[in-house]
């Protein structure tokens, strides 16, 4: 069985025995602690990048974050507090959302970028296989890092299948592009 859920729910399902293993994440500025009874192994670090329309002046470039401060940002539930962090990091208050998307589908956000409705802060793993009209914009000094983990119940009796899957999941490659 495969379940898509947020990290807190994954923790509950692992602790209740409904899941054997989970891929979870947090952000370096918003760490999530591991509940007692679970073990966590780092899989990959996924430094955030910016999705921009292909026609954007910085498309495909690696730039300083401050150069994007006044852009039309698309806010998502994942990035809402991160735009505040960007303003704090740069000292530029203009990091504000011009559009808010309520949902957890990154593909919708990428398509909003493709339609020219704004730019969005997203992890590179989300930015693989971009649709026409969207490009990445790497950041010279990455202010936010999504950390991806493999978590499972803390037990000495791990099935061979779970142990093999855990090893495989820790080898997730990042796609190539600016900063990754």
ZIZINOR-V907256 format. One record per residue. N is the residue number from 0. OMEGA is omega in radians with two decimals (none if undefined). Layout:
N	OMEGA
N	OMEGA
This chain:
0	3.11
1	-3.09
2	3.02
3	-3.12
4	3.09
5	-3.07
6	-3.12
7	3.12
8	3.09
9	3.10
10	3.13
11	-3.13
12	3.08
13	-3.12
14	3.14
15	-3.13
16	3.13
17	3.04
18	3.09
19	-3.06
20	-3.14
21	2.97
22	-3.10
23	3.10
24	2.92
25	3.10
26	-3.08
27	3.13
28	3.13
29	-3.07
30	3.08
31	-3.13
32	-3.14
33	3.10
34	3.06
35	-3.14
36	3.11
37	3.04
38	-3.09
39	3.03
40	3.08
41	3.10
42	-3.09
43	2.99
44	-3.01
45	-3.09
46	-3.07
47	3.04
48	-3.14
49	3.03
50	-3.12
51	3.02
52	-3.13
53	-3.13
54	-3.10
55	-3.08
56	-3.14
57	-3.11
58	3.10
59	-3.11
60	2.99
61	-3.01
62	3.01
63	-3.11
64	-3.09
65	3.13
66	-3.11
67	-3.00
68	-3.05
69	-3.11
70	3.05
71	-3.09
72	3.01
73	-3.14
74	3.06
75	3.10
76	-3.14
77	-3.03
78	-3.06
79	-3.13
80	-3.13
81	3.07
82	3.05
83	3.12
84	3.12
85	3.09
86	3.13
87	-3.10
88	-3.06
89	-3.05
90	-3.13
91	-3.07
92	-3.04
93	3.04
94	-3.14
95	3.12
96	3.03
97	3.12
98	3.11
99	3.06
100	3.11
101	-3.11
102	-3.11
103	-3.12
104	3.14
105	3.12
106	3.09
107	3.13
108	3.14
109	3.11
110	3.02
111	3.06
112	3.14
113	3.14
114	3.10
115	-3.09
116	3.11
117	3.08
118	-3.08
119	3.07
120	-3.07
121	3.06
122	-3.11
123	3.12
124	3.09
125	-3.04
126	3.04
127	-3.13
128	3.14
129	3.06
130	3.07
131	3.06
132	3.13
133	3.09
134	3.05
135	3.01
136	-3.14
137	-3.13
138	-3.13
139	-3.14
140	-3.02
141	-3.10
142	-3.08
143	-3.11
144	3.03
145	3.13
146	-3.10
147	-3.07
148	2.92
149	-3.11
150	3.09
151	3.06
152	-3.14
153	-3.07
154	3.08
155	-3.13
156	3.13
157	3.14
158	3.13
159	-3.14
160	3.14
161	3.13
162	3.11
163	3.12
164	3.12
165	3.11
166	-3.14
167	-3.11
168	3.12
169	-3.13
170	-3.11
171	3.11
172	3.00
173	3.08
174	-3.11
175	3.12
176	3.11
177	3.13
178	-3.14
179	none
